[in-house]
Amino acid sequence: MDVTAVGLHRVLEPAGVLPQAARRLDSDPRIRPDEVRVRVERLNLDAASYRQLHTAHGGDPGAIRDEVLAIISERGKMHNPVTGSGGMLVGVVDEAGPRSPLGLKPGDRIATLVSLTLTPLAVDDGLARWDGRSEQIPTSGHAILFARSIAAVLPADLPVPLALSVMDVCGAPALTSRVVAGLDAPVVAVLGAAGKSGSLSLAAARRAGAARTIGLVPTEEEERRLAATGLADRVVRADARDPVAVATALGEPADVTVVCVDVPGCEHGAILATAPGGTVVFFSMATSFPAAALGAEGLAADVTMLVGNGYVPGHAELALDLLRGEPGVRALFTAREGRSSAE
């Protein structure tokens, strides 16, 4: 195996692990022939990570900013030690090695479609332009992409923050589409349906042939906003952490349940919401996979459980097409701009 292709040479400690599992990476800006250096313009923290930071610091934006800066400085990457998650970034290609297979050239404005937990990163402005109140962080610095990294050139027809928000969760609608398309007109339930990945997953399910879509949300405000978009045939309200409340709200179980909730404790509700022989797609970094596996066993639930790993071929193009073609999706994304997901 070519160790540079997966970034093994950038691991400082512990030795022998891949970059995502490493405690610390080497963010030296000098690139190898198959690497790409990106001038960073904006980071996007994943929702679970930002929520944890927001909660841990009582919403204090200065404390949130200081911790993110400390993580990047200490680890050479943005890898939240509590949630184990990171996010992604937008930047401009500074230099592409002659053997890089990514097809990028200097001057390309790109979004990385691999996690910040495995991306060597350094910032040089102390995050001074970030107010700590949102997942998106304007900053400057550099990041390194490996030969097996994934990146996409940003579309010219969308504002950068909007495109970044979509690409951050583009794996969710792509995997939802794949699962739904392989079934005969299934009923699809999405937990966390008014969020970024949830709204895209609803739209993807309908396009892929779902007979009926159900969106579950936690608050009256989100119920009202989601109902206004028409993305779900039915909108229900319940705390996704309460298994009985989830099952009661849905009534009849779904053939496919997609979990897009950025808080822990939603595994058992998703299992109860799914019909025997059905499929649960866990697309949240807050998911406890031992809780999911043991919960399904304890409930004698014959369900297939899938881990959404964030990559499906063509995922960015599919998500951007949904944003452009579904007014309801765009309305929800636009409404979220400027608001913290932890509010």
N, C-alpha and C positions, 0 to 999 in steps of 0.2 A: 504494500500500500504506500502511496505517495503521502508522507506525513504532512507536507506543506499544503496539500490540497484541502485538508480538513483543519489546518491550523495548529497541529500538535506542537510545532516548533515555537509557537507563541505562548505556550503554557509555562508559567514560572513555578507554580506550586498548586497542588502536589504533582509530582512527576508521574507521567504515564496515563493521565486522564485526558479526555477531549476538552476543548475550550469551554463548553457549556458547564461541565462539571468542575472546572478549575476554580480555585479560590482566587487566583490572581493571574492576569494575563500581561504580556509584554505589548505595550501600545506604541513602541518605537515607530516613528513615521516613515523610516526607511523601508521600502517594500522589496519583496522578492519578485522574481520574474513572473510568478502567477498570481500576484496579489494586486489589489487596487486600493489606493488611498483616496478617501473622500473628505472634502472640507465640509464639516458639519454646520448646518444652519438651524436645525430644529430636532429635538428629541420628542418622542411620544411615549410616555410611560403607559404600560398596560393598565387596564382599569383596576384589576385586583391589587396591583402594587401601589397605585396612587391612593386607593381607598385605605389600605393598611397604613401608609405613611400619614395620611390625613387623620385617621383615628388615633394612631400612636402619639401624635403631637397635638391632639385636640384642635386641629384645624389651624394651628399657628403657621402661617406661610413661611416665615423666616426659618423656623425650625425644620420644616419640610425641605426647604431649599438647602439648608446646611447638611441634612442627612444625605440627600441625593448627591451633593458635591463630595461628601466624605466617601460614599460608596464608590463613586467613579474614581476618585483619587487613590483609594486603598486597593481596589480590585482591578483597575485597568479596564473596566467594563461597567455597565449598569446592570447589576444583578442583585435584586433585593434579597437579602439573606433570610427574611421571614417568609415571603411568598415564593421565593425561588424563581421569580419572573422578572422581566425587564421591559420590553417594548421594542420600538424600532426608531429609525431616524430618516430625516431628509437632508440631503447635502448635494454638493457639486463635485464631480470627479476631478481630482487634482492630477493624478497620475495613474495610468494603467500599465501594469507590467506586460512585456511582449508575449508572455505565454498565458495570460489570463484568458479563460474561456467565456467570460461573462459578456463579451461584446460591448463593453463600455469604453467611452473615449473621453479625454479631458473636456470639461465644459458641460457634460451631460448632467442635468439636475435629476436626481434619482431618489427613490425611496427604497430602503433596504427591506427585504421581505424575510429576513432571518432575525432572530431575537437578539436584543442587546446583551443578553446573558452570555453570548458566545462571540460578541463583536469587540475586538480591541478598540478602546475609546479613550480619548483624552480631551478635556475642555480647558480653554485658556482664558476665560472671562469671568470665572467664579460664579457663573449662572446669574450675573448681575441684572440681566434684562428679564428674568423670570420672576413673576410675583408669587409663585408658589400656590396659586389658586386654581390651576388647571393641569390636565395631563400633558399638555403640549408645552415644551420648554424651548424658547428661542435662545440660542447659544452659539458659540464658535469653538472650533477645535478640529480634531481629525479622527477618523475611524478607518479601520482596515478590513477589507473584504477578502476572503479566501477564494480559491478556485471553486469550491463547492458551496459558496454563498449564493444567495438569490437577491436580485435587485431589479427594479423596473424604472424605466424613464418616466418621469411624471407627465401626465397629460397636459396639453397646453390649454384646454378648455375649462379647467377647474382650478379654483383657488388652492394654493398649496396646503393650507390647514385642512381643507375639506378632503382633498385627495389623500392626505396622510391619514386622516381619521378612517377613511374607507379601507385603505390598504392595510391598516393595522389589524383589521379583523377579517380580511378577505378569505381566509381559510374556512370560516364558518359557513358562509352561503355556498361555497364550492362543495364542501363535503355534504352539506344538507341536500344539495341538488343531486349529487351522485347517489346518495342513499334513497331518496324519494323516487328518482328515475328508475331504480331497479325494482320497484314495487308496483303493484296494481292499484292505483288511485288510493293511496293511504290517507288516513287522518293524521295530521301533523300538529303537535302541540309544541310551542316554544316558550320556555320559562325565561323571563327577562326580555320579553318581546318588544319593549319600547326602546331598548338600548341599541347600540350600534350593530353589534353582531346579531342581536335578536331580530331587528327590523329587516336586515338583509336576509336572514335565514327564512323569515316568513315569505318574503318576496321570491326567494329562490325555490322554496317548496311549492308555491303556487305555480310558478313557471314550469317546474319539473313534473307536474301532474298530480299534485295533492288533490284529493277529493274535497277536503275541508281543512282549514287552518284555524287553530285556536291560539290566541296570545294570552299568556298569563303575566300579570304585572302586580306590583305590590301596593300601589297607591291610587287614590281616586284621580289625581292629576294625570298620572301616566295612563290610566284607563281611558280618560277623556281624550288625551292626545292620540293614543293608538287607534281608538275607535274612529276618530276623525279622518285618519289616513285611508281606511278601508283595506289595509293590508291583511287583516285577519277577518275571517268569517264570523268569529265570535271572540269577544274579549272578556276575560274573567279576572277577578282580583283575589289574590291570596299571597301570604308570605311563603315564598318557595322553601323556606327552612322548616315549615310545618307540614309534614307528610300528609296528615289527615285533611288539613285545609286544602292542600293542593288537589288531592284525589276528589274531595267533595266539590270543589269549584269546577273541576273538569267534568264530573259526572262519569260518562263512559270513557274508559281509557283510550289513549291514542295508539296508533300503530307505530309512530315515530315520535320520540320526545327529544327535543334539542335544548340543552341546558346552556344558557348564556348569562347566568347570574354571577356577578363578581364578588359574592360573599360566600364563606364556607357554610356547609351544612345542608346543601340542597340535594344530596345524592338520593336519600330515601324517598323524598317526594317525587323525584323524577322516575324512580323505579315503580312506585305505586301508580303513577300516571300512565304507565305503559302497559298495553295489552299483552297477554301471554304470546310468546313468539315474536314480539315487537323488538324495536331497536331504540336504545338510548344513546344519543351523541353528547358526550360531555365536552363542551367547548368553553371551559372556564378554567383559569389557572388557580382558582380557589378550590377546585375539586380535590377531595381526598379519595384516591383510588382504592386504598384499603377499605374505606367506609362504603364505597360503592360495591366492591366485590363481596364483602362480608354482609352488607345489607341485602343484596340480592339473594345470597345464600339463605340468610335468616328468614326472608320473606317467601322462600321457595318460588322465586320469580324466574321464569324461563324467558329471559330477555338477553339479547345481544347488546353488549356495551362497547362503544367505540370511543377512543381517545382522539379528539380533534388535534392534530399535531401542527396545524397552521399552514401546511403545504399540500396543495392539490394542483396538478398541472393546469395552467390557465386561470388560477384563482383570482389574480388581480384584474384581468380583463373581465371576468364574469361579474365581479363586485362593482367595478366601475360602470359596466353596462346596466346593472340593476339601478345604480344611483341615477344614471342619466334617463333611464326609461320608466322609472317608477316615482311619480311625484310624491307619494306618501313617504318613501324612503328618504328622499331628499329633504322633505319637510322636517322629519325627525332629526336628521343630521344637522340641518341648519339651526333648529331650535336648541340643540345641545351646545353649539359654539359659544364659547365664553362662560359656560357653566361647568363646574367641577362635577365629575361623576359621583363624588362622595356627598354631594348636597342631598 
